[in-house]
Amino acid sequence: MTTKAQELYAKSEGIVNISWQDVEKDVLKIIHQMQSEDFDPDVIISIARSGLIPASMIAYALGNKELYVVKVDFSKTQKSGKDQELNDRPTITQELTKDIHGLKVLVVDEMVVSGSTLKLMDMYMHIKNPAEVKYAVLYKQPWSEFTPNYFGREVKEWPLYPWKELKNNVLDPRCPGGVCSK
């Protein structure tokens, strides 16, 4: 039996390698979209794990130190690519510890495929009674059943993120020859 989310995940058309430069450009697009609407969040909430990196980048760029985490588990195991083993539905496994009553909130994830995770977060956020909640993702797939307020770009491919590809013997570009001396 396949779930609706698995059917939407299967729609991805190949893969696209995302570089750190791509991520930076797409984070800036999100920030510019927010600025064009004069949206300045009081609090940024990352959906862990993959939302941590774009959420941190947005928080640093905005000078906002109010960054919190909600962990949502949807995939059973970590796999690279669109062929994810999904649970029947996403589940919040680490709740928000910050009181957001009356605050403007930005919720950040790396991607929206089916929309199930962001739908769950939307219900959860409304229980917390913020003044306003907006959603941002680096990448949005066109068939998602949840449309975030902000996104870096729409992709039909499955993004391969630079933070998921860290391997041994990586050369450090900040050091001559890629190796830093002690």
C-alpha positions in Angstrom: 0.0 0.0 0.0 1.4 3.4 -0.9 0.4 6.6 0.8 -0.5 9.8 -1.0 2.8 11.3 0.2 4.7 8.4 -1.4 2.9 9.0 -4.6 3.9 12.6 -4.5 7.5 11.8 -3.7 7.6 9.5 -6.7 6.8 12.4 -9.0 10.3 13.8 -8.7 12.0 13.9 -12.1 15.6 12.8 -11.6 17.9 14.6 -9.2 19.6 18.0 -9.0 22.9 18.6 -7.1 22.6 21.6 -4.9 25.8 23.5 -4.1 26.4 25.7 -1.1 26.3 28.7 -3.5 22.8 27.6 -4.6 21.7 27.4 -1.0 23.0 30.9 -0.2 21.3 32.3 -3.3 18.0 30.6 -2.5 18.2 31.7 1.2 18.7 35.3 -0.1 15.6 34.9 -2.3 13.5 33.9 0.7 14.9 36.9 2.7 14.1 39.3 -0.1 10.5 37.9 -0.4 10.1 38.4 3.3 11.5 42.0 3.1 9.2 42.8 0.2 6.2 42.0 2.5 7.8 43.7 5.5 7.7 40.4 7.4 10.2 40.4 10.2 9.6 37.4 12.5 10.0 37.5 16.2 10.9 33.8 16.3 12.3 31.4 13.7 11.4 27.7 14.1 13.3 25.1 12.3 11.9 21.7 11.4 14.7 19.3 12.3 16.9 18.0 10.8 17.2 19.4 7.3 15.5 22.7 8.1 18.2 23.5 10.6 20.7 24.7 8.0 18.4 27.1 6.0 16.8 28.3 9.3 20.2 29.1 10.8 21.3 30.9 7.6 18.1 33.0 7.7 18.4 33.7 11.4 22.0 34.9 11.0 21.2 37.1 7.9 18.3 38.7 9.9 20.3 39.1 13.1 17.6 37.1 14.8 18.8 35.0 17.8 15.4 33.6 18.5 15.8 30.2 16.7 14.1 27.1 18.0 13.6 23.6 16.8 10.7 21.2 16.4 11.6 17.7 15.3 9.2 16.0 12.9 9.8 12.5 11.8 8.3 11.3 8.5 10.9 9.1 6.8 11.8 5.8 8.5 15.5 5.9 7.6 17.8 8.4 6.0 18.1 7.8 2.3 19.6 9.9 -0.4 17.1 10.5 -3.1 13.3 10.5 -3.6 12.8 6.8 -2.7 12.2 7.4 0.9 10.6 4.9 3.3 7.8 7.0 4.8 5.8 6.4 7.9 2.0 6.6 7.4 2.2 10.3 8.5 4.6 12.7 10.0 4.9 12.9 13.8 6.2 15.6 16.1 8.9 13.9 18.2 10.4 17.0 19.8 8.0 19.8 20.7 8.6 23.5 20.8 9.8 24.8 24.2 9.4 28.5 23.5 6.1 30.3 24.3 5.1 31.9 21.0 1.8 33.3 22.0 1.2 36.6 20.2 4.5 36.5 18.3 5.3 36.6 14.6 6.7 33.2 13.6 8.7 31.9 10.6 8.8 28.1 10.2 11.6 26.8 8.0 12.2 23.5 6.3 14.5 22.5 3.4 11.8 21.3 1.1 8.1 20.7 0.6 7.2 17.6 -1.4 3.8 16.3 -0.3 3.1 19.1 2.2 2.3 16.6 5.0 5.0 17.9 7.3 4.0 21.6 6.9 0.3 20.8 7.3 1.1 19.1 10.6 3.2 22.1 11.6 0.5 24.5 10.6 -2.0 22.7 12.9 0.6 22.6 15.7 1.5 26.3 15.4 -2.1 27.3 15.7 -2.4 25.5 19.0 0.5 27.7 20.2 -1.5 30.9 19.4 1.1 33.1 17.6 0.0 36.4 16.2 1.1 35.3 12.7 2.8 32.2 11.1 4.6 32.1 7.8 6.4 29.2 6.1 9.6 29.1 4.1 11.4 26.3 2.3 14.4 26.3 0.1 12.7 24.1 -2.5 9.1 23.6 -3.4 7.9 20.8 -5.7 4.9 21.9 -7.9 2.6 19.1 -6.8 2.9 19.8 -3.0 -0.4 20.1 -1.2 0.9 22.9 1.0 2.2 26.1 -0.5 4.7 27.9 1.7 4.7 31.7 1.9 8.3 31.9 0.7 10.6 29.5 -1.2 13.9 29.7 -3.0 12.8 28.0 -6.1 10.4 25.4 -7.5 12.0 22.2 -8.6 10.7 19.0 -10.2 13.9 17.1 -9.4 15.0 15.7 -6.1 17.6 18.0 -4.6 20.8 16.5 -3.2 22.0 18.9 -0.5 25.6 19.7 0.2 25.1 19.0 3.9 24.0 15.5 3.2 27.0 14.7 1.1 29.8 15.4 3.6 32.4 12.6 3.3 35.8 11.8 4.7 38.9 13.4 3.3 37.1 16.6 2.4 39.5 19.5 1.6 38.9 22.7 3.4 38.6 25.5 0.9 39.7 28.1 3.5 43.2 26.6 3.7 46.1 26.4 1.1 46.0 23.1 -0.6 42.8 22.3 1.3 44.6 21.3 4.5 44.8 23.5 7.5 47.8 23.4 9.7 47.4 23.1 13.5 
